[in-house]
Amino acid sequence: MAIVKAILTAVTLLGLVSLTAAISGTATFYTPPYVPSSCYGYQNNGVMIAAASNVIWNNRAACGRRYSVTCTGQTNRGPWPCTGRSVIVKIVDYCPSGCGGTMDLSQEAFAQIADLDAGKIKIDYHQ
């Protein structure tokens, strides 16, 4: 019984570590309409959504996953784009290899964390 508790404790701790470890990438944004989407067809999923690039798409496995996304800096010269806030988005779509970012956030989600004029930003994200 003690071994089972130890294993469960270890698995729980590893799960917590993986939930808090942020991954770095980039984000761009797209504008409405947001339907149809690759994951949900014509179902409306609100505006705090994103499209996943090949980095996280994993053959549709990313559909429905929620990610906390934080702007960490600009990808080009110009004023500091980050607002200092984070946003939680739901993956609802696929962003083809030419999308230019790890995630393509909805315009509304991008605006929560950065100035839209930036166009593309550096991000940290985690589930």
Secondary structure, DSSP 8 states (H G I E B T S, - for coil): -HHHHHHHHHHHHHHHHHHH--EEEEEEEE-S---SBTTTBT----SSEEEE-HHHHTTTTTTT-EEEEEEEEESSSSS--B-S-EEEEEEEEE--GGG-SSEEEEHHHHHHHB-GGG-SEEEEEE-
